[in-house]
């Protein structure tokens, strides 16, 4: 295996991190990226400019020694700030203590650090090279130069697609190998808006929180940036009474924002202009199988299992893919068995986080407004305090631990049943039947033995 050149298609976040893992094992690695080198050229933002970094992603960055480089770019978010239509605020911490925190990080800053890391590790980086086709049997790669439109055919030994939700590698697998793939689009889209910093870079909203304006069928969120600004994202149906289709002129847009988000509207620089000129993004889940073609190719990250962004796990899941693949290299002496084992381990977890991300959308846009939701959260923390080896809230298992996603989903379903039973006839956490609670937890949940530690 060590004599084979590993070709990566996609020099984004997952591609650069994987290149570091492989290069430090002395594999020859080359990375082909469609866009210019963002360290030298300004790249227009086609998607959210900041992301949520949590425990799984932090662990991966620590594994390659990059977390210290990233820390200065992070803004801690230990809870949600809920905004109602009247401007009232409700802060909801994510957990019982300060360890329950995730971080807002600017995509470009993170990607530049990862590019530097991949290059320093010994990976060869090629920019402005678009993958336009693959020949798996003959191991040929068709590339087109973006600057001069010239095509070239390159041989490859083995290839890994880290080229995101629109993966050219995955598309070639579908066409040539007939892999099963479903692209499940949500009827909702998203649009980026901006909240600039105040005087001298002051934050005009609470700095250390993920802000949510839940409105039932839609919502606005805002993540903090280090410069005092916030990246606001409106999630809205594509069609219907209140939708991107109906909000097509300045008057309708302004009336909508004034009605639904009166407290944040004055903080935005030119929201109507942004609404009309920023692209409307699509939201979807990609489920495909298999993820590999013999020893020729593998897809991972969003290329294999893109998820909607409502659990903040797209990047973290992709980074965890890289950690798992790196670990499996110790156990395999050929790429086909490596790829097959990786697929077997990660597919159930990818399905689980895809489902949980969809469920979390409903929670964020609607459930957080329900007083019962807050009661259930406090009961979760109570049970976690009483049974720390057995009961960890599902959100915490996903965000603040490295418990496999599939385990988090399975245990989370059991725990939801326990919480529902304990909360059905009470309105205060002090009224929980503790004897019943203890019995339900010990009878229904086995101890989480050898649980991966917090990163």
N, C-alpha and C positions, 0 to 999 in steps of 0.2 A: 504493500500500500504506500510506503513512504516514497517510492520512486514515481508515483503518479501525481500529475499536476491536477489540483482541484480548482475548477473554474466556477466562480460565483457570478450569477447574473443579478445585478442590483447592488448598488453601493449605498443603500440607505442605512437605517439604524441596525437592523438585524444582519444585513450583509457585512457591514464593517465589524460588528462584534464577532460574528462567526469567523471572519477572516483572521481576527486576532487569536481566537482559540486554536485555529488550524495552524497558523504560522508559528505560534510558539511551540507547537509539536513538531516543527521542522518540515511540515508539508510545504511544497511549492504551491503558492496560492496566487491566482490572478482574479481581479474583480473588474467587471465591465458595468459601467453605470451610464444610463441614457442621458442624464443631465450633465451640464458643465460642472467643474469643480467648484462647489459652493464656497470654498475657502478663498477663491479668487474672483468669483462672479456672483452677482446678486441673483438669487433664484426666486421667481415669484411664488408666493405661497399658494399651493393648490389645495391644501388641507389645513387643518387646525395648526396654528403656529405654536401652541404649547400642549403639553401632554402631562399625564399623571404618572409619576414614578413611585412605585411602591416596593414592598419587600422583595418580591421575586426579581424585579429588575435591578434593585440595589445589590442583591447577592451576586447576580451575573457580573455587574460592573466591578464589584470587589474581587471577583475571581480573576479578572484580567488586570487588576491594579489601576483601574481608572476612576474609581468612585471619588477619590480625593480631588481629582481634576473637575468633577461634576459638581461637587458640593456647593461651591460658591455661586452656582447658577440656580440653586433650588430655593423655592419658597414653600415653607411648611404649611400644610392644610390639615390640622387635627380635627376638623369638623365642618359641618355644613351651616351656612347662614341662609335661613329661609325668609323670603320676602313675600308678604301678601300684597293684595291690591291697594290696601290702605297705607302701605309703607311700614307696617309693623314688622319687627324682626324677631326671629326665633333661632337661637343657636343650638345646634345638635352636635355634641361631640361624637366622634366615631367609636370611642371606647371608654373604658373605665380609667385609663391612665395615659400618660404622655407617649407611650410606645405606639398607640393607635394613631398613626399619622402617615399621610402620603404627601407627595411633593409635586408642585407645579414646576415644569421645566420647559424651557423654550426648545422646540424641535431643532432649529438650526444650530443653536449653541451645542446641543448634545451631539448632533450629527458631525459637526466639525471636529469635536474632540475625538469621536470614534474614528473619523477618517485619519486623523493624525496618529491615533493608536494603531490602526491597521497598517499604515505605512511604516511606522517605527518597528512593528513586529516583523516586517519583511514581506508583506503582501504587495503585489504589483497592482496599481490602480490605473484604470483606463476610463477616461471620461468622454462624454459625447458619443457613446457607442450603444446604439439601440439594437437589441436582439429582435430579429425579424423572422427567425425560423430555426428549427433544429432537425437534424437527421439522427435519430437515436441509434439506428442500426450501424451506420457508418461513422458515428460520433463526429458529426460536423456541425458547426455553429455558424449561422448566417448573421453577420453584423452590418449595420449601416451607420456610416459616420454622419453625425448630425450637421457638421459644419460644411462638408462638401458633397454630401449625399452619395458618396461612394460606398459600394458594397464589398464585403470580403468574406471568404469562407475560411474558418479556422477549425482545425481538429481539436478535440478535447478528450481527455482520459475519463474523467467523471465530472459531473456538473451538478451544482445545487442552485435551485431557483430561490432567491431571496428578493424577488422583484415585486412584492406587494400584491394587493387585491386584484390588480389588472394583469397578473403574471403572464408573460409570453411563454414561459416554460410550462406552466399549467395548461395553457391553451394548446400547446404542441402535444402534450400528453393526451388531451381530450381528442384531438383530431387524429393523431397517429396511433394511439394505444387504446382509445375508447374508454378512458377512465370515467367513472361516474362523477358528475359534478352538478351541484344545484347552487344557484345564486339567488338567495331568498331576499328580495328587496322589501324594505319597510315602505309603507305608504307615506312615510314622513321623510323630509329632507332637512338640511341645515344650512344656515347662512351665518358667516362671520361678521360681527359688528365690533366696534372698538370703544373702549373707555380710556381716554388718555390720562396721563398722570396730572396731579394738581401742581400748584406752584412748587418749584424746587424738588420735583419728583415725588411729591406727597401722594400717598394712596388715598383715593377718594371713597373707598369702601374698606371694610375690615380686611386687613392684609392677609391674615392667616386663616383663611376659610375658603371653601368652595361655595360660591354664591349660587342660589337656585331661586328662580321665580316660577314656582309650579302653578300651572293653570289647568290641570286636568288633562285635556287632549293635546296640550303642547306645553313648552316651557322655554325659559331662557336660563342659561348658566353663564358664570363668569369665573375665570381662573386668573390668579394674580401673576404678574411678571415682575422681574427684579427692578425694572425702571420705574415702577409705580403705576404702570398701566394695567388694564385687565383685558383679556381676550374674551369677549362675550360671544356666545353661540346661541342662535335661535333655532330650536327644533320645532317644526311645524308641519302639518299635513301638506302633501302636494296639491290636493284638491279638497273641495268642501267649502262650508260657510266661512270659516277662518283658515285660510290656506295661502300658500304661495301663489296659487292661480288667481285668487280674488284680490290679493294685495299687489296690484300691478301699476298703480299710479300714486303720486306723491300724497294726495289727499287721503286715500284709503290707508296708506302706510302710516302716516302721521296719526290719524285717528286711532288706529289699532295700537300703536305704541303708547299713545297718551292714555288710552283706556286700560290696557293690560299691564303696563310697566311705567306708571307715572313717576316712581321714585328714581328710576335709573335713567330715564330719558334726558333729564337736564345734564347728566354726567357725560353723555355721548357727544362727540364733536359734530358729526354730520350723519346721523343714523339713516335718514332717508336716502342720501347719496350712497352710503354704504349698501343699503338694502337693494337699491336699483342697480348698482355696479358690481357688487361682489357676486360670484357664481353661487348657484344653489347646489349644494352637495347632495349626493345620494347616500343612503344608509342601507347596508345589507349584510347578510351572513353567507359565507361561502362554506359549503360542506362538500368535500370530494373524497374519493377513495378509488384506488390506492394513491399514496403520495410518492411512490417511486417507480422507476422503470429499471428492473434488473440492477446491475451495478453502474448503469449509465447515468442516472439522474435521480434527484430527490428535490422535493419542494418543502419549505418550512416557513414559519411565520405566517403573515397575511396571505402569502401565495397559496398556502395549504388550507388555512382556516381563518380567514378574516372574520372579525366579529364587530357588532355595533359598539359604540364607544361608551356605553352607559355604565360600565363597571370599571372603566379606566384600566383595562387589562390587555388591550391589543399589543402594545409594545412590551409589556411585562411578560406576557405569554410567549411572544416571539423570543425574547431574551432567555426565557427559561428553556425554550427549544434548543438554543445554542448550548446551554449548560448540559442538558441531557445528552445531546449528540457528542459533546466533548467527553463526557464520562463514559459513554458507550465505546468510544475509541479504544479504551483499555481492554475491552472484552472481545474485540473482533479483529480478524486478520484479512477480511475482504469487505468491499463496499456493499455488495448485495445483502449480506447478512446484517451489516451495520444499518443499512437503510430500512430493512424489513423490521428489525427490532425497534428502531427509533419510531417508526410508524405505529407499531403495536403498542408501545408505551404511551405515545402522545395523542393518538387519535381519540381515546375515551376522554382524556382531559380536555382536548379541544372542543369536543361536543358539549361537555359539561359547562365550560365557561361561555360558550356561545349561547346556551339556554339561559344561564344565569344573567348574562348581560341584557338579554331581551326582557327578562323579568324585572331587572333593576330599572329599566326605563319607566315602567309603570309606577314603581316605588318613587322615583325621583319626581315625576311630573304630577303625581296624584297622591300616593299614600302618605307622603311626608306631611300632608296637611291634616291628616286624620288623628284626633287625640288618641285613638286606640293604637295607632302606630307607635306613639311615644310610650305608651304603657307597655307594649310588647318589647320595646327596646330595653326598658328598665328591668323587665322580668328576665330578659336575656342576660343582662349584666349581673343580676342577682344570682342566677343559676351558674354563671361562669365563676363567680366568686365562691360559691358553695362547692362546686364540682369542677375545679380547673383542669383536671385530667380527663374529664369526659365531655364537658360542655363548653364549646367555644362558638359564639355567634357566627353564622355563615358568612356575613360580610367580613368579619375579622379573619376567618379561615382563608378567604380569598385574598384579602388585601394585606394582612399583617403577618401572615405565616406562609410557609412553603408547603403546606399540606396539599397533596394532589387535588386538582380541581374536581375530579370525579368523586373523591372522598368527601370533599366539602359539600358538593351538591347532595350526595346520598345522605350524609349526616344532617345537613341542613333541612332536608325534607322531614326527617324524623323529629328534629328539634322544633320545626314549625308546628307540627301536630301537638307537641307537648305545650308549647306556648299558647296555642289556640285553646286547649283544654283549661289551662290555668287562668286564662284571661277572660273566658266567656261570660262570667257573671260578676266581675269586679271592675272597679274604676280606679283603684289605687294599688301601687305595688306593695304597700304595707298589708294589703288584704290577701296576698297570695297564701294559699294553703301549703305551708312549707313541708309538711309531712308527705302530702300528695306529690309535691314537686320533687322531693328527694327520691321517692319511690319510682316515679316515672323516669327520671334521669338514669338511675342505677339499673332499672329493668330494661330500658330501651337503648342505652348507649354504652358500648364497650369502651374501656379506656383507650385513649389515643397513644398507644405504646410507640416508642421510638419516633415521636413526632418531630419533623424537621424544625430546627430552632428558628427563631426570628433572626433576620439578617442584621 
